[in-house]
Amino acid sequence: MALKVLKISLLVIAGLYILLLVVAYAFQDKLIFFPQPLDKNYRYQLTGNDKEVFIPTSDGNMVNGILFHRPENKSVVLYFQGNGGSLDSWQMTSEDILSLNCDLLIIDYRGYGKSIGSFSEKGFYDDAHSAYRFLINSGYTPEQIIVYGRSLGTGVATELATTEKVKALILESPYTSFPAIAAEKMPYLLPGLLMRYCLNTLKRAGQIKIPVLLLHGTDDELIPCSHSQKIYEAISLSKKLILVRGGGHNNLSQFTEHNDGLRNFISSL
């Protein structure tokens, strides 16, 4: 009797575990992405030199963005944001970028803000390439474009920087890959087998042929700074790694090391 009860208990546990895996696979988008939808009539607070743009993608969707422009600027930053919010909050990045004498194009990925489309790794890459083409069609040259990715956006930025001609790449709080992060946080969900997203920054690091700046907080509670260190080691050409002592995942801009490092890197290009 005891053996039979044990077998039944093990079968129940196994069944519940399989159910957990199925649920995690089916709902992984909701575990990873936290978009803020915006009404199509929502109006951003822009100055006379800035404009809201709608960029068509190659797969028939549309991404919303803001182009911050100052006539005297010689470069433009193409910025890819983290996994939460929308342009409503991320547009505040413009204050830091414009102070570096760079224009800024920042977009909402498909499914975020006013942007149209369903989440997919291929789709995020399409959004990035569409934004790049928009800049080229707007009169910027590849030699003027600095690609900047933060958190989620670092994988998107690296893919773009290794497939299109750009001036430089900045990675803030990057990850080696999505499965690697998931394996650290939730190894019991078998992310290596079940994740639909890879975004393998580490794999592409060896293909980078432009100057790279990596910024990471030593106290990052979401993505350990060891990820930046591994990516740094995999890059063979011009590179710089700044580990911000005491910096977390969402507060690096509050640290002098971050801001000075960013300014010095861009001024050196």
PECORFEN-V910562 format. One record per residue. N is the residue number from 1. PHI is phi in whole degrees, -180 to 180 (999 if undefined). Layout:
BEGIN
N;PHI, N;PHI
END
This chain:
BEGIN
1;999, 2;-62, 3;-66, 4;-65, 5;-62, 6;-63, 7;-63, 8;-63, 9;-63, 10;-66, 11;-65, 12;-65, 13;-64, 14;-63, 15;-64, 16;-66, 17;-66, 18;-63, 19;-62, 20;-61, 21;-64, 22;-63, 23;-64, 24;-63, 25;-67, 26;-69, 27;-112, 28;-65, 29;-58, 30;-73, 31;-86, 32;-107, 33;-109, 34;-130, 35;-76, 36;-106, 37;-72, 38;-125, 39;-64, 40;-61, 41;-95, 42;-62, 43;-112, 44;-79, 45;-87, 46;-120, 47;-92, 48;-65, 49;-90, 50;-106, 51;-150, 52;-81, 53;-131, 54;-124, 55;-113, 56;-72, 57;-103, 58;-69, 59;-99, 60;89, 61;-98, 62;-146, 63;-112, 64;-95, 65;-149, 66;-129, 67;-106, 68;-95, 69;-128, 70;-128, 71;-53, 72;-82, 73;-75, 74;-105, 75;-131, 76;-136, 77;-97, 78;-100, 79;-107, 80;-117, 81;-83, 82;-81, 83;-94, 84;-130, 85;89, 86;-164, 87;-60, 88;-55, 89;-102, 90;-70, 91;-64, 92;-64, 93;-58, 94;-59, 95;-61, 96;-75, 97;-71, 98;-63, 99;-70, 100;-95, 101;64, 102;-127, 103;-69, 104;-144, 105;-115, 106;-124, 107;-120, 108;-93, 109;-61, 110;-52, 111;89, 112;-109, 113;55, 114;-96, 115;-71, 116;-111, 117;137, 118;-100, 119;-61, 120;-169, 121;-62, 122;-60, 123;-64, 124;-63, 125;-64, 126;-61, 127;-58, 128;-65, 129;-67, 130;-66, 131;-65, 132;-61, 133;-62, 134;-61, 135;-64, 136;-62, 137;-69, 138;-88, 139;108, 140;-77, 141;-98, 142;-56, 143;-70, 144;-99, 145;-96, 146;-107, 147;-94, 148;-129, 149;-119, 150;-124, 151;53, 152;-48, 153;-68, 154;-68, 155;-67, 156;-66, 157;-63, 158;-66, 159;-61, 160;-65, 161;-68, 162;-99, 163;-126, 164;-126, 165;-83, 166;-140, 167;-82, 168;-164, 169;-133, 170;-121, 171;-121, 172;-109, 173;56, 174;-80, 175;-118, 176;-71, 177;-167, 178;-62, 179;-60, 180;-65, 181;-63, 182;-63, 183;-66, 184;-75, 185;-88, 186;-140, 187;-62, 188;-69, 189;-92, 190;51, 191;-62, 192;-62, 193;-99, 194;-106, 195;-74, 196;-88, 197;-117, 198;-111, 199;42, 200;-85, 201;-66, 202;-62, 203;-62, 204;-86, 205;-57, 206;-68, 207;-92, 208;-73, 209;-118, 210;-126, 211;-59, 212;-130, 213;-117, 214;-113, 215;-125, 216;-154, 217;-84, 218;-70, 219;-110, 220;-61, 221;-85, 222;-107, 223;-123, 224;-59, 225;-66, 226;-61, 227;-65, 228;-63, 229;-64, 230;-67, 231;-65, 232;-58, 233;-66, 234;-82, 235;-82, 236;-94, 237;-106, 238;-60, 239;-155, 240;-147, 241;-117, 242;-116, 243;-97, 244;-85, 245;-64, 246;86, 247;-74, 248;-99, 249;-86, 250;-120, 251;-133, 252;-63, 253;-67, 254;-86, 255;-108, 256;-61, 257;-59, 258;-66, 259;-67, 260;-68, 261;-63, 262;-65, 263;-65, 264;-65, 265;-66, 266;-68, 267;-70, 268;-84, 269;-74
END
